Amino acid sequence: MSNRTFAVNTVARMRPDPVDNVMPANVDFYGEDVFNTESINQYLPKKIAAKLLDTIENGATLDPEIAGDVAHAMKEWAIARGATHFTHWFLPLTGSTAEKHDSFLEPEGGRPILTFSGKNLIVGEPDASSFPSGGLRCTFEARGYTAWDPTSPAFIKRHANGATLCIPTAFCSYTGEALDKKTPLLRSMQTLSAAVRRLMKCFGQPEAKVTITLGAEQEYFLIDKTFYLNRPDLLQTGRALFGAPPAKHQQLEDHYFGSIKRRVLNFMNEVETELWKLGIPAKTRHNEVAPAQFELAPMFEDVNLAVDHNMLIMEVLRQVADRHGLVCLLHEKPFAGVNGSGKHHNWAVAYGRTNLLNPGNDPHQNAIFLTFLTAVIKAIDEHSDLLRCAVSGAGNDHRLGANEAPPAIISIYLGDQLTDVIEQLLKGEATSSRHASAIRVGVDTLPPLPRDATDRNRTSPFAFTGNKFEFRAPGSSACCAGPMMMLNTIVAEAVDQLAAEIETFTPANFNTELQELLRRTIRAHQRVIFNGDNYTAEWRAEAARRGLPNAVDTMQALKALLREENLELLSRRGVLSRKEMESRYEVFLEEYHRKIRIEGEVALEISRSMILPVVTADFRDAVEALQRARATELASGIQGLAATAETLGAGLDELVARNAALEQALNGLHEEILSAMNDLRQVVDRLEKQVSDHRWPLPKYREMLFIY
């Protein structure tokens, strides 16, 4: 019996857990593993708690004098929750998380004590040379620092043999450059907040807090672990490098929003319980379009917290899946021929209690909404290359542009009603529209724009969805920090540019001059607005006529990091210095090349050691059968056996040739590797449907996607 047959039989005999994971009737445990406001007030003196909460909630400068008290309280809380160790938890440029555990134990006078100082809380010192730095750090320059981020609360990570206090931190080098994804994100939040406050001052608004929010929808696949362990490609690269789509996969659209299988529902219940303990507001779960594909969506949160929470969501998904004998695949395109997985970023900005992407009930609020909307349109048009760069990667290259995800061309979807409003602003002299009279900024009230006033456009990379924008291009495995950092920065630039002009307006003509500014700005950038089907060849041609950039792969997209205007923009806004930008180009480029090379080597190994032997065996059997048949002098069957042997022989020859071509390509550039891998895959996938089913060594799509 082959490994694959054994795997199929094993999974087929598997039954769901005899006892279902039932969600508790109450949610009193929500946030119990988070050092949140309740814990702060419980474990800290009132005055110190007030200072810390002022930093967390209002962005006040952290008073270093309270660090010792906070550290002691955090330690006492963590120990009461079963923790024995602490770690500075951060987001290096690997795209995952990092942690180095230290125990609370320290000997004193020959006796053990549990201690945690203010210094331990505020600063850590991991090895900076062993993380990707793009030349910012050398092997012999190991010193790096983690710095506490009090705006993202500490939390407890539980594991089979204990629990650890995790302290979210930024990570920088000895010389001060950012070596992580959190630091630039925090900087981008600062620059956007400053720009928004400047704009609001132009409209006479009182000082208020700027809140940038994110809701990240996480898509993923689940397959049985037995299949996974029999697929070296999934194990080492996260995607199936070979595999012919089955006759039935997602064409009938019967999996989308379908009834959730019991085993998966047990998994989902445990995931949500774990997330709720961590204070992560997991809200939605459902079957996605492809078989074995699912989605989890949390509620909106402050963008910094949402980024940290999404990293935890991915970790919890993987860990809980393992406990259920499943594997969670977060690769953007684990299975060719069916939909890949994205991570839709729902982004909005509020000033005080007002969402700037929500039309108001009076002309003044309408003017603010239209001004901020215009700034977003301007930002996306002028800096789409940076936004495209932020979602690049070897995995997402397989997904962007397929008929399941937005193309690499960045455009904005506004919907019929909002587009009509924009058209009225542009026409100026119009006396009527589909929904209202001509729009006079600051004078007229906009027509009602309820959240469901327009259809959704699933093909658009950047779509207005009622009171937020949904950025659909990011991939499922990505850290949200990169796309959000870029979006915050380019919008801050556009907001500041508009505010600089508004500051020159004469009070008596404010509304007239504002209307002209918005009209002029939208006219200059309306090319980026497109409400149609982004999947079509016609749109690609139209986008080219409009002059919209189309970086079709990661190699093209990464060039944006080195363009002089982009280096100047991000350094001037204090988000990334030139050295940091250049380092990220080196890190991401090297990561891309390494992933492509690993995939090529894995594909060659599988083809030669697993596929070639079974094709050879089938061909040998066919030849021997043909020889025996001819010896019997039968009148029938000879032609069929000869044709079968010819087919397998031709496939064998082509397989050997494609293997040799891939081996040669592995000495060359990434384009050559990708091309040779694609050529080899076509041969292998064709042979999968020709070689005897009992011999085929790799679990097939029809098994992985439907048996779980």
Buried (B, 14 or more C-beta within 10 A) or exposed (E): EBBBBEBBEEBEEEEBEEEEBEEEEEEEEBBBBBBBBEBBBEBBEEEBBEBBBBBBEEBEEBEEEBBBBBBBBBBBBBBEBEBBBBBBBBBBBBBEBBBBBBEBEEEEEEEEEEEBEBEBBBBBEBEBBEBBBBEBBEEEBBEBBBBBBBBBBBBBBBEEEEBBBBBBBBBBBBEEBBBBBBBBBBBBBBBBBBBBBBBBBBBEBEEBEBBBBBBBBBBBBBBBBBBBBBBBBBEBBBBBBBBBBBEEBBEEEEBBEEEBBEBBBBBBBBBBBBBBBBBBBBEEBEBBBBBBBBBBBBEBBBBBBBBBBBBBBBBBBBBBBEEBBBBBBBBBBBBBBBBBBBBBBBBBBBBEEBBBBBBBEEBBBBBBBBBBBBBBBBBBBBBBBBBBBBBBBBBBBBBBBBEBBBBBBBBBBBBEBBBBBBBBBBEEEEEEBEBBEBBBBBEBBBBEBEEEBBEBBBBBBBBBBBBBBBBBBBBBBBBBBBBBBBBBBBBBBBBBBBBEBBEEBEEEEBBBBBBBBBBEBBEEBBBBBBBBEBBEEEBBEBBEEBEBBBBBBBBBBBBBBEBEEBBEBBBEBBBBBEBBBBBBBBBBBEBBBEBBEEBBBBBBEBBBEBBBEBBBBBBEBBBEBBEEBEEEEEEEEBEEBBEBBEBBBEBBEBBBEBBEBBBEBBEEEBEBBBBBBEBBBBBBBBBBEBBEEEBBBBBBBBBBBBBB
